[in-house]
Amino acid sequence: MTIKCIGILTSGGDAPGMNAAIRAVTRTAIYNGFEVKGIMRGYKGLVTNEIVDFRSKSVSNIIQQGGTILKTARCKEFQTPEGRRQAYDNMRAAGIDALVVIGGDGSLTGASIFAQEYDVPIVGLPGTIDNDLGGTDSTIGYDTALNTIVDAVDKLRDTATSHERLFFVEVMGHTAGFLALNSAIASGAEAAIIPEIETEVDQLAELINHGFRKSKNSAIVLVAENPATGGAMGLARRVKEEFPEFDARVTILGHIQRGGSPTAIDRILASRMGEAAIEALMEGQRNVMIGIKNGQMVYVPFPKAVRHDKTIDRVSLDLVKILSI
Ligand code: F6P
């Protein structure tokens, strides 16, 4: 099938840099002679037929904006065969031949199912602050979120030091520790407590017994959200019961991590990936996510991207320990 018109949508949790990606996809597509349509509110807009014509001007002045001009949603209807049928019918009626989906694991899983059911060429872009997609060193929004966290931890450090307190700072990650680990390195935190090694060691006991108790009066510990352990709140509860000599406090950074103007790194990544998505479609690629590996754009099949087997860098984990003695 010849592709004439490409639809773009953003889906799932928003991430800074999504707008830069929308701009790059739109302008690269127009440059190469395609028509472009913007689909509002993720898959929801496909199901409810909220599809608008996109011109070069539609994406003017957005590269610096956080959030997504296309809005985003998590769409229950699209998880049903009836919803996907409706989505396909609307897409075809709007003249859309191929899709670029910008989102995280849920969004790309949806893309994968849709592409199999309806033989639609789809290319995904990794849009999530969590950096938890396989086959890519980084995702769009991750660097900005890291910077937001580091900025917050720098501020918390002042009060933690003044009061000689132990602070558990909970960050997002969708049970992945990339944000926690790398923001711990960048902010000089005493430890990162991450789900990936949850079953290997008692990370809290290790921290208290081998580091904090001996040499420190105050400490900042980055904690990846983890419903299984209760995250930072769960750790603070444990400190109260098991190590009552410490004055522990909890800060949950929450959705502030998803906002803000994207960093230059995220803008460049989104721009390169957006261009690569259109090139992928022109090459006949389908059902792949664009990734970045050692600085190069790569194609990652959807099942690999969403497998949740991306490993944490053990060297980075050791680095946090070494640098916090
Ligand atoms: O964007 C991914 C993420 O930030 C996860 O880390 C987090 O668990 C989730 O989104 C929360 O998103 P929401 O509140 O929009 O459901």
Residues whose N, C-alpha, C, O or C-beta is under 5 A from the ligand:
A	BS01	F6P	G13 D14 I129 D130 M172 G173 H174
